Amino acid sequence: MTSAFDFSHAVTAPFRMQPGLRRLAPGARQLTPARPGSRHQREKLAVLGAFADQALLAEPGFDATAALDALARHAAAEHPQHFAWDGRCAHALGVRVDGDDVAQQRAGVFGHGDEVTRCLRALPAGWRLAGLLALAFEEDFAVVDGARGTIPWLAVALPSHWAPEAKVGHRFAQVHAPVADSERLIAASEHLVRLVTGPERWERFVWTVTPHPRLHAHPARVDPAGWPAGLTVADLATAAWWRTERQTFVPLPARRQAVFTIHVDVQPLAQAIERPADARALLDAIASMSDAVLAYRGLAAAREPLLAWLRERAGAHAA
């Protein structure tokens, strides 16, 4: 289980699609430095190299300068040994970004040593700082505009079965409209936007079980077949993956904006759910899901073998 994901807070029964916002504890960190050559960094390099137009998106006319500055300042304050920002130049991973100028200051420690530099130089003008932040940290980023209730800017390389290009510029309620049983989320959308673009810091958690093993889960690059045909309880140990998100908000209250951070993690289910208590909690949560939620999350075909596997893991023999 990753330390960023709070299992006991996030996995509850009966399962409900709801905001689940929680105030961040004083001093709690919001960013996770990416180790050079780590899984997060390698997948992001691949996505930004091949699909930057689906990961780096802005509504026409939107100026993300203030939000990027706030994010860069936050990154430098939280992780000064990993990221530096003086209001103009950023330094991370042995690379300096000054506006659209990218300079390598020292060789990287994996591959040919210049993967980050080459990736950033190939990005569209105006996206090099965002690209460096995306590669320096495991999180993806988006901007929430409280004045209009929209998401006008995204740097999302590791989406969880949604297409960033279909969300940019849309209102918060529109973004969540396809989500099953999302009435509470949609009804609370205006209040949520006011909260996260105010002065306080917030976090929330999302989880699912999936047959998709990669961090990058854009719907155009996920196997449409989903779960293997004839999935058995014995198959679960190798076929199922535990996908989690920790989402936080870096507020810019003077501008009624916030930078939305999304930390995705994927682990083999058998590795993630080791404790009987966790298996029981997950069993109860999935057993309580509506048919609409099971279908939305792609769990309908896996429900029965998944529940049986969780009963075994929990040490329970009764239905």
Summary of the structure (lengths in Angstrom):
residues: 319
radius of gyration: 20.0
end to end distance: 25.9
largest distance: 63.0
contacts: 977
relative contact order: 0.17
helix: 36%
strand: 22%
